[in-house]
Amino acid sequence: MTRSILKRAREELLVCEGAMGSELAARGVSFRNSGEANLSHPEVVAAVHQDYLAAGAKVFQTNTFAANQIMLDRAGLGEQAAAIQTAAARIVRETVGPDPLVALNLGPTGHLLEPLGDLPREAAVACYSRQLETMLAHGVDFVLAETFEALDEVETLVEAVRAVGCRLPLAVTVAFSSAEGRTMMGHDGAAVARKLADLGVDVIGANCGHVDGLRTALQQMAEVTDLPLMAQPNAGQPELIAGRTIYRQSPEDFGRFGQELAEMSVRILGGCCGTTPAHIRQLARVARADS
């Protein structure tokens, strides 16, 4: 089976796994950083991957969205960064086997870059370079950077990918936090698509954020680019109830939304916050109908 996500996305509607952090919490795992579970509860991380595999997912992600050096330092786990990152790659590949595609998952640092924020550009590049160097040798098929809103931070990530000599496809999905389809920096889908294309990104799209904003942004992206589109929406809009964040969208409604996105030329579909194996099972049905 071909290892290229670019070729696979042209041939079929690819289904990704869903949320990891909310699933770990639902299964009773507590953590300072979701990546911590790779060491403290590897069997639960593996079980989440396994359940998504059984649901029909064909694309998986290392449990390292929040496991860059800066985020781990903040949680008091910085000294375990390499162990956490390496364990994530090992767990997912051992769980899903050789055929599914596995993404090296990268998330934001949680800081704004100077001059708007306190993070020097060089520190961001170094953070992502270190994570890439640790993880690229462990059986991943592409790099996925997700939930970014600040495009200058995406630039540092792309710089790191080039600096370490990574030749794998790079996918970047942006969070559009407004219902109108704009990031917190005010960029709409068309502007994001043009910027990511200029940076040489191979797959672009949207994840997390506002559900309506995600839809709008992807529509705008489809109008200005021929790059493969990727979408990983939340299971509806979050609600804060008794101190807990709740996502109420049913798997069936999520599947209908996935069908809508597929009809907008999205070729890689998965789930973000609040999604479960039941939600991904509905996307797998959409993919089977598409084939």
C-alpha positions as CSV (number, residue, x, y, z in Angstrom):
1,M,0.0,0.0,0.0
2,T,1.4,3.4,-0.9
3,R,2.6,5.5,2.0
4,S,1.9,8.9,0.4
5,I,-1.1,10.8,1.9
6,L,-1.1,12.9,-1.3
7,K,-1.7,10.0,-3.6
8,R,-4.1,8.3,-1.2
9,A,-6.2,11.5,-0.9
10,R,-6.5,11.7,-4.7
11,E,-7.8,8.1,-4.8
12,E,-10.1,8.0,-1.8
13,L,-11.8,9.9,1.0
14,L,-9.4,9.3,3.9
15,V,-10.8,9.0,7.4
16,C,-8.7,10.1,10.3
17,E,-9.1,9.2,14.0
18,G,-10.9,11.5,16.4
19,A,-10.0,13.2,19.6
20,M,-7.4,11.9,21.9
21,G,-7.4,14.2,24.9
22,S,-11.1,14.2,25.6
23,E,-11.2,10.4,25.1
24,L,-8.4,9.9,27.6
25,A,-10.3,12.0,30.1
26,A,-13.5,10.1,29.5
27,R,-11.6,6.9,30.2
28,G,-10.5,8.2,33.6
29,V,-7.0,9.3,32.7
30,S,-5.8,12.5,34.4
31,F,-2.8,14.5,33.1
32,R,-1.0,17.8,33.3
33,N,-0.4,17.5,29.5
34,S,-2.1,14.9,27.3
35,G,1.3,13.7,26.1
36,E,2.0,12.5,29.7
37,A,-0.4,9.6,29.1
38,N,2.1,8.1,26.7
39,L,4.2,7.2,29.7
40,S,1.7,7.0,32.5
41,H,-1.1,5.1,30.7
42,P,0.3,3.8,27.4
43,E,-2.3,1.0,27.4
44,V,-5.2,3.5,27.4
45,V,-3.6,5.6,24.6
46,A,-3.2,2.3,22.6
47,A,-6.9,1.4,23.3
48,V,-8.1,4.8,22.0
49,H,-6.1,4.3,18.7
50,Q,-7.4,0.7,18.5
51,D,-11.0,1.8,18.9
52,Y,-10.6,4.4,16.1
53,L,-9.0,1.7,13.9
54,A,-12.0,-0.6,14.6
55,A,-14.3,2.3,13.7
56,G,-12.7,2.6,10.2
57,A,-10.0,5.2,10.5
58,K,-7.1,4.9,8.1
59,V,-5.1,7.9,9.3
60,F,-3.7,8.3,12.8
61,Q,-1.8,10.8,14.8
62,T,0.9,10.6,17.4
63,N,-0.4,11.7,20.8
64,T,1.9,14.7,20.8
65,F,-0.3,17.7,20.0
66,A,0.6,19.3,23.3
67,A,3.9,17.6,23.7
68,N,6.4,20.1,22.3
69,Q,9.2,21.2,24.6
70,I,7.6,24.5,25.5
71,M,4.2,23.0,26.5
72,L,5.9,20.2,28.4
73,D,8.1,22.6,30.3
74,R,5.0,24.5,31.3
75,A,3.5,21.3,32.7
76,G,6.7,20.4,34.6
77,L,7.4,17.6,32.2
78,G,10.2,19.1,30.1
79,E,12.8,16.6,31.1
80,Q,10.6,13.7,29.8
81,A,10.0,15.4,26.4
82,A,12.0,12.9,24.3
83,A,10.6,9.9,26.1
84,I,7.0,11.2,25.7
85,Q,7.4,11.9,22.0
86,T,9.2,8.6,21.2
87,A,6.6,6.6,23.1
88,A,3.8,8.3,21.2
89,A,5.2,7.2,17.9
90,R,5.9,3.7,19.1
91,I,2.4,3.2,20.6
92,V,0.4,4.3,17.6
93,R,2.5,2.3,15.1
94,E,2.5,-0.9,17.2
95,T,-1.3,-0.5,17.7
96,V,-2.5,0.2,14.1
97,G,0.1,-1.9,12.2
98,P,2.0,-1.1,9.1
99,D,-0.8,-0.1,6.6
100,P,-2.5,3.0,8.1
101,L,-0.9,6.4,7.7
102,V,0.6,7.9,10.8
103,A,1.1,11.7,11.2
104,L,3.7,13.3,13.5
105,N,1.4,15.7,15.3
106,L,2.5,19.2,16.2
107,G,0.6,21.8,18.0
108,P,1.1,25.4,19.0
109,T,3.5,26.5,21.7
110,G,0.8,28.4,23.6
111,H,2.7,31.7,23.1
112,L,2.5,34.5,20.7
113,L,5.7,35.4,18.9
114,E,7.5,38.7,19.5
115,P,6.7,41.5,19.2
116,L,3.0,40.7,19.9
117,G,4.0,38.1,22.5
118,D,7.0,37.0,24.5
119,L,8.3,34.1,22.4
120,P,11.4,34.8,20.2
121,R,11.1,33.4,16.7
122,E,14.3,31.5,17.2
123,A,13.0,29.7,20.3
124,A,9.9,28.5,18.4
125,V,12.0,27.2,15.5
126,A,14.3,25.4,18.0
127,C,11.3,23.9,19.8
128,Y,9.8,22.4,16.7
129,S,13.2,21.3,15.3
130,R,13.9,19.4,18.5
131,Q,10.5,17.6,18.4
132,L,11.0,16.7,14.7
133,E,14.5,15.4,15.2
134,T,13.3,13.2,18.0
135,M,10.3,11.7,16.2
136,L,11.0,11.5,12.5
137,A,13.0,8.3,12.8
138,H,10.0,6.4,14.3
139,G,7.8,5.3,11.4
140,V,5.7,8.4,10.6
141,D,4.4,9.1,7.1
142,F,3.7,12.8,7.2
143,V,3.8,15.8,9.5
144,L,0.5,17.3,10.7
145,A,0.5,20.8,12.3
146,E,-3.0,21.6,13.7
147,T,-5.0,24.1,15.6
148,F,-2.8,27.0,14.6
149,E,-4.3,30.5,14.4
150,A,-1.1,32.7,14.2
151,L,0.4,32.3,10.8
152,D,3.8,33.6,11.9
153,E,4.0,30.6,14.2
154,V,3.2,28.3,11.3
155,E,6.1,30.0,9.5
156,T,8.5,29.0,12.3
157,L,7.2,25.4,12.1
158,V,7.8,25.3,8.4
159,E,11.2,26.7,8.9
160,A,11.9,23.9,11.4
161,V,10.7,21.2,9.0
162,R,13.1,22.5,6.3
163,A,15.9,23.0,8.8
164,V,15.9,19.3,9.9
165,G,15.8,18.1,6.3
166,C,12.3,16.6,6.5
167,R,11.0,15.4,3.1
168,L,7.7,14.1,4.3
169,P,4.4,15.7,3.2
170,L,3.4,18.6,5.5
171,A,-0.3,19.2,6.4
172,V,-1.4,22.3,8.3
173,T,-4.9,22.9,9.6
174,V,-5.9,26.2,11.1
175,A,-8.5,26.9,13.8
176,F,-11.1,29.5,12.8
177,S,-12.4,30.8,16.1
178,S,-15.2,33.0,14.8
179,A,-18.5,31.9,13.3
180,E,-17.6,34.1,10.3
181,G,-14.6,31.9,9.5
182,R,-11.7,34.1,10.7
183,T,-8.8,33.3,13.0
184,M,-8.1,35.3,16.1
185,M,-5.7,37.3,14.0
186,G,-8.5,38.1,11.5
187,H,-7.4,35.9,8.6
188,D,-10.2,34.2,6.5
189,G,-10.0,30.9,4.7
190,A,-8.8,32.4,1.4
191,A,-6.0,34.3,3.0
192,V,-4.9,31.3,5.0
193,A,-4.9,29.1,1.9
194,R,-2.8,31.5,-0.1
195,K,-0.3,31.9,2.8
196,L,0.1,28.1,3.3
197,A,0.5,27.5,-0.4
198,D,3.2,30.2,-0.5
199,L,5.0,28.4,2.4
200,G,5.0,25.1,0.4
201,V,2.5,23.2,2.6
202,D,1.2,20.1,0.9
203,V,-2.2,19.7,2.6
204,I,-4.2,22.5,4.1
205,G,-7.4,22.7,6.0
206,A,-9.2,23.5,9.3
207,N,-9.8,21.9,12.6
208,C,-11.3,22.7,16.0
209,G,-12.5,26.3,16.4
210,H,-16.1,27.3,15.5
211,V,-18.1,24.7,13.6
212,D,-19.7,27.3,11.3
213,G,-16.4,29.1,10.9
214,L,-14.7,25.9,9.9
215,R,-17.4,25.3,7.2
216,T,-17.1,28.9,5.9
217,A,-13.3,28.8,5.9
218,L,-13.1,25.5,4.0
219,Q,-15.5,26.9,1.4
220,Q,-13.2,29.8,0.9
221,M,-10.1,27.6,0.7
222,A,-11.7,25.4,-2.0
223,E,-12.3,28.5,-4.1
224,V,-8.6,29.5,-4.2
225,T,-6.5,26.4,-4.1
226,D,-6.2,22.9,-5.6
227,L,-4.3,21.6,-2.7
228,P,-5.9,18.6,-0.9
229,L,-8.2,19.8,1.9
230,M,-8.4,18.4,5.4
231,A,-11.1,18.9,8.0
232,Q,-11.3,17.8,11.6
233,P,-14.3,19.5,13.3
234,N,-15.3,19.4,16.9
235,A,-18.4,17.4,17.9
236,G,-20.4,20.6,17.8
237,Q,-20.0,23.8,19.8
238,P,-18.6,23.3,23.4
239,E,-20.8,24.0,26.4
240,L,-19.5,24.6,29.9
241,I,-21.7,22.7,32.3
242,A,-20.8,22.3,36.0
243,G,-17.2,23.1,35.2
244,R,-16.9,20.5,32.5
245,T,-16.7,21.1,28.7
246,I,-19.4,19.2,26.9
247,Y,-19.8,18.4,23.2
248,R,-23.4,17.4,22.3
249,Q,-23.3,16.7,18.6
250,S,-24.4,13.1,18.0
251,P,-22.4,10.7,15.8
252,E,-25.2,10.8,13.2
253,D,-25.3,14.6,13.0
254,F,-21.5,14.6,12.8
255,G,-21.6,12.1,9.9
256,R,-24.0,14.4,8.1
257,F,-21.7,17.3,8.6
258,G,-18.8,15.1,7.3
259,Q,-20.9,14.4,4.2
260,E,-21.4,18.1,3.7
261,L,-17.6,18.7,3.9
262,A,-16.9,15.9,1.5
263,E,-19.2,17.5,-1.0
264,M,-17.1,20.7,-0.6
265,S,-14.0,18.8,-1.9
266,V,-12.5,17.9,1.5
267,R,-10.5,14.7,1.0
268,I,-9.2,14.0,4.5
269,L,-11.8,13.9,7.3
270,G,-11.4,13.3,11.0
271,G,-12.6,14.6,14.3
272,C,-11.3,17.0,16.9
273,C,-12.5,17.9,20.4
274,G,-15.4,15.8,21.8
275,T,-15.4,13.2,18.9
276,T,-15.4,9.5,19.8
277,P,-15.0,6.3,17.9
278,A,-18.8,6.4,17.2
279,H,-18.3,9.7,15.4
280,I,-15.5,8.3,13.3
281,R,-17.6,5.3,12.4
282,Q,-20.1,7.7,10.8
283,L,-17.3,9.3,8.8
284,A,-16.2,5.8,7.6
285,R,-19.7,5.3,6.3
286,V,-19.4,8.5,4.3
287,A,-16.1,7.3,2.9
288,R,-17.5,4.0,1.9
289,A,-20.4,5.7,0.1
290,D,-17.9,8.0,-1.7
291,S,-15.8,5.1,-3.1
